[in-house]
């Protein structure tokens, strides 16, 4: 139950952060912000948004993996395909994984960030064995 509550908090914080960063509306915007963050250049708000989004998204996917490892019957099909074992990986590794995914999927660049990533191939390099 605590993991479920944590997941809800992470999603809520993610939505609040989106409202604060009005200029970052699409995955293309997020991609550019993350490129700047990796290069340690650019606008601090945008870089902070990248760090926040990566941290939030990777944490929520890791929570889904933990639920799968605990054999919790609450995930459903979406939770199973998006669960990732992100724990123990650096922010830089998670950011690079996002950039690899975004660069390989330019069709999502115009999609609003608020809709979330409903792609099961994001961070496929960090599979959750319990969810497979």
SEPAFI-274179 format. One record per residue (C-alpha): residue number from 1; x, y, z. Coordinates in nm, 4 decimals, always signed. Layout:
! residues N
torvex->NUM	xx->X	yy->Y	zz->Z
...
***
This chain:
! residues 132
torvex->1	xx->+0.0000	yy->+0.0000	zz->+0.0000
torvex->2	xx->+0.2850	yy->+0.2396	zz->+0.0782
torvex->3	xx->+0.4289	yy->+0.1836	zz->-0.2694
torvex->4	xx->+0.0930	yy->+0.2627	zz->-0.4263
torvex->5	xx->+0.0655	yy->+0.5861	zz->-0.2267
torvex->6	xx->+0.4231	yy->+0.6755	zz->-0.3241
torvex->7	xx->+0.3362	yy->+0.6236	zz->-0.6897
torvex->8	xx->+0.0397	yy->+0.8587	zz->-0.6621
torvex->9	xx->+0.2580	yy->+1.1222	zz->-0.4941
torvex->10	xx->+0.5202	yy->+1.0934	zz->-0.7701
torvex->11	xx->+0.2554	yy->+1.1402	zz->-1.0400
torvex->12	xx->+0.1068	yy->+1.4385	zz->-0.8558
torvex->13	xx->+0.4452	yy->+1.6076	zz->-0.8163
torvex->14	xx->+0.5155	yy->+1.5422	zz->-1.1834
torvex->15	xx->+0.1938	yy->+1.7239	zz->-1.2816
torvex->16	xx->+0.2735	yy->+2.0164	zz->-1.0506
torvex->17	xx->+0.6197	yy->+2.0496	zz->-1.2033
torvex->18	xx->+0.4646	yy->+2.0610	zz->-1.5498
torvex->19	xx->+0.2481	yy->+2.3571	zz->-1.4524
torvex->20	xx->+0.5584	yy->+2.5461	zz->-1.3337
torvex->21	xx->+0.7453	yy->+2.4964	zz->-1.6609
torvex->22	xx->+0.5026	yy->+2.6469	zz->-1.9123
torvex->23	xx->+0.7541	yy->+2.6620	zz->-2.1951
torvex->24	xx->+0.8196	yy->+2.2886	zz->-2.1797
torvex->25	xx->+0.5128	yy->+2.1395	zz->-2.3404
torvex->26	xx->+0.6263	yy->+1.8535	zz->-2.5621
torvex->27	xx->+0.8633	yy->+1.5612	zz->-2.5578
torvex->28	xx->+1.0715	yy->+1.7531	zz->-2.8111
torvex->29	xx->+1.1056	yy->+2.0357	zz->-2.5572
torvex->30	xx->+1.1996	yy->+1.7839	zz->-2.2874
torvex->31	xx->+1.4525	yy->+1.6232	zz->-2.5202
torvex->32	xx->+1.6246	yy->+1.9588	zz->-2.5780
torvex->33	xx->+1.6216	yy->+2.0387	zz->-2.2048
torvex->34	xx->+1.7805	yy->+1.7017	zz->-2.1293
torvex->35	xx->+2.0436	yy->+1.7525	zz->-2.3985
torvex->36	xx->+2.1307	yy->+2.0838	zz->-2.2308
torvex->37	xx->+2.1370	yy->+1.9159	zz->-1.8895
torvex->38	xx->+2.3750	yy->+1.6468	zz->-2.0163
torvex->39	xx->+2.5991	yy->+1.9142	zz->-2.1714
torvex->40	xx->+2.5687	yy->+2.1351	zz->-1.8585
torvex->41	xx->+2.4532	yy->+2.4288	zz->-2.0718
torvex->42	xx->+2.1261	yy->+2.6158	zz->-2.1247
torvex->43	xx->+1.8431	yy->+2.7373	zz->-1.9057
torvex->44	xx->+1.8458	yy->+2.6199	zz->-1.5434
torvex->45	xx->+1.4654	yy->+2.5885	zz->-1.5217
torvex->46	xx->+1.4592	yy->+2.3645	zz->-1.8280
torvex->47	xx->+1.7468	yy->+2.1526	zz->-1.6981
torvex->48	xx->+1.5737	yy->+2.1258	zz->-1.3610
torvex->49	xx->+1.2556	yy->+2.0151	zz->-1.5330
torvex->50	xx->+1.4505	yy->+1.7457	zz->-1.7166
torvex->51	xx->+1.6028	yy->+1.6193	zz->-1.3920
torvex->52	xx->+1.2607	yy->+1.6246	zz->-1.2256
torvex->53	xx->+1.0847	yy->+1.4429	zz->-1.5077
torvex->54	xx->+1.3553	yy->+1.1784	zz->-1.5398
torvex->55	xx->+1.3590	yy->+1.1251	zz->-1.1634
torvex->56	xx->+0.9815	yy->+1.1023	zz->-1.1411
torvex->57	xx->+0.9312	yy->+0.8759	zz->-1.4420
torvex->58	xx->+1.2171	yy->+0.6424	zz->-1.3523
torvex->59	xx->+1.0979	yy->+0.6226	zz->-0.9907
torvex->60	xx->+0.7419	yy->+0.5382	zz->-1.0883
torvex->61	xx->+0.8610	yy->+0.2674	zz->-1.3269
torvex->62	xx->+1.0885	yy->+0.1269	zz->-1.0562
torvex->63	xx->+0.7938	yy->+0.1161	zz->-0.8145
torvex->64	xx->+0.6003	yy->-0.0844	zz->-1.0737
torvex->65	xx->+0.8928	yy->-0.3274	zz->-1.0924
torvex->66	xx->+0.9001	yy->-0.3614	zz->-0.7126
torvex->67	xx->+0.5273	yy->-0.4364	zz->-0.7143
torvex->68	xx->+0.5858	yy->-0.7031	zz->-0.9792
torvex->69	xx->+0.8697	yy->-0.8501	zz->-0.7708
torvex->70	xx->+0.6344	yy->-0.8653	zz->-0.4721
torvex->71	xx->+0.3805	yy->-1.0450	zz->-0.6931
torvex->72	xx->+0.1301	yy->-0.7687	zz->-0.6246
torvex->73	xx->-0.1819	yy->-0.8198	zz->-0.8297
torvex->74	xx->-0.2434	yy->-0.4481	zz->-0.8858
torvex->75	xx->-0.0395	yy->-0.3650	zz->-1.1945
torvex->76	xx->-0.2560	yy->-0.4662	zz->-1.4859
torvex->77	xx->-0.1166	yy->-0.4903	zz->-1.8389
torvex->78	xx->+0.0087	yy->-0.1293	zz->-1.8567
torvex->79	xx->+0.2050	yy->-0.1616	zz->-1.5329
torvex->80	xx->+0.3636	yy->-0.4848	zz->-1.6447
torvex->81	xx->+0.4916	yy->-0.3517	zz->-1.9772
torvex->82	xx->+0.6209	yy->-0.0211	zz->-1.8375
torvex->83	xx->+0.7897	yy->-0.1566	zz->-1.5227
torvex->84	xx->+1.1666	yy->-0.1005	zz->-1.5265
torvex->85	xx->+1.4479	yy->-0.1867	zz->-1.2859
torvex->86	xx->+1.5876	yy->+0.1661	zz->-1.2631
torvex->87	xx->+1.7102	yy->+0.1497	zz->-0.9033
torvex->88	xx->+2.0865	yy->+0.1881	zz->-0.8697
torvex->89	xx->+2.1357	yy->+0.3595	zz->-1.2061
torvex->90	xx->+2.2687	yy->+0.7140	zz->-1.2148
torvex->91	xx->+2.0644	yy->+1.0132	zz->-1.3248
torvex->92	xx->+2.3055	yy->+1.0463	zz->-1.6175
torvex->93	xx->+2.2361	yy->+0.6878	zz->-1.7280
torvex->94	xx->+1.8608	yy->+0.7420	zz->-1.7009
torvex->95	xx->+1.8850	yy->+1.0705	zz->-1.8911
torvex->96	xx->+2.0944	yy->+0.9126	zz->-2.1654
torvex->97	xx->+1.8447	yy->+0.6267	zz->-2.1902
torvex->98	xx->+1.5628	yy->+0.8793	zz->-2.2353
torvex->99	xx->+1.7615	yy->+1.0675	zz->-2.5001
torvex->100	xx->+1.8353	yy->+0.7433	zz->-2.6870
torvex->101	xx->+1.4630	yy->+0.6626	zz->-2.6851
torvex->102	xx->+1.3590	yy->+1.0171	zz->-2.7850
torvex->103	xx->+1.6149	yy->+1.0347	zz->-3.0671
torvex->104	xx->+1.4914	yy->+0.7003	zz->-3.2019
torvex->105	xx->+1.1261	yy->+0.8122	zz->-3.1846
torvex->106	xx->+1.0942	yy->+1.1599	zz->-3.3418
torvex->107	xx->+0.7208	yy->+1.0965	zz->-3.3928
torvex->108	xx->+0.6681	yy->+1.1638	zz->-3.0186
torvex->109	xx->+0.8471	yy->+1.4998	zz->-3.0140
torvex->110	xx->+0.5245	yy->+1.6959	zz->-3.0675
torvex->111	xx->+0.3255	yy->+1.4894	zz->-2.8139
torvex->112	xx->+0.2400	yy->+1.6824	zz->-2.4954
torvex->113	xx->+0.4480	yy->+1.5742	zz->-2.1967
torvex->114	xx->+0.1432	yy->+1.5783	zz->-1.9717
torvex->115	xx->+0.0039	yy->+1.2776	zz->-2.1586
torvex->116	xx->+0.2943	yy->+1.0783	zz->-2.0214
torvex->117	xx->+0.4997	yy->+0.8098	zz->-2.1825
torvex->118	xx->+0.2800	yy->+0.5211	zz->-2.2776
torvex->119	xx->+0.5658	yy->+0.3516	zz->-2.4524
torvex->120	xx->+0.6909	yy->+0.0215	zz->-2.3254
torvex->121	xx->+1.0274	yy->+0.0626	zz->-2.4951
torvex->122	xx->+1.1439	yy->+0.3603	zz->-2.2858
torvex->123	xx->+1.4383	yy->+0.2395	zz->-2.0778
torvex->124	xx->+1.4216	yy->-0.1080	zz->-2.2308
torvex->125	xx->+1.7908	yy->-0.1345	zz->-2.1355
torvex->126	xx->+1.6727	yy->-0.1610	zz->-1.7725
torvex->127	xx->+1.4251	yy->-0.4522	zz->-1.7898
torvex->128	xx->+1.2205	yy->-0.5692	zz->-1.4939
torvex->129	xx->+1.2578	yy->-0.9458	zz->-1.4972
torvex->130	xx->+0.9623	yy->-0.9944	zz->-1.2599
torvex->131	xx->+0.7270	yy->-0.8205	zz->-1.5053
torvex->132	xx->+0.8177	yy->-1.0411	zz->-1.8015
***
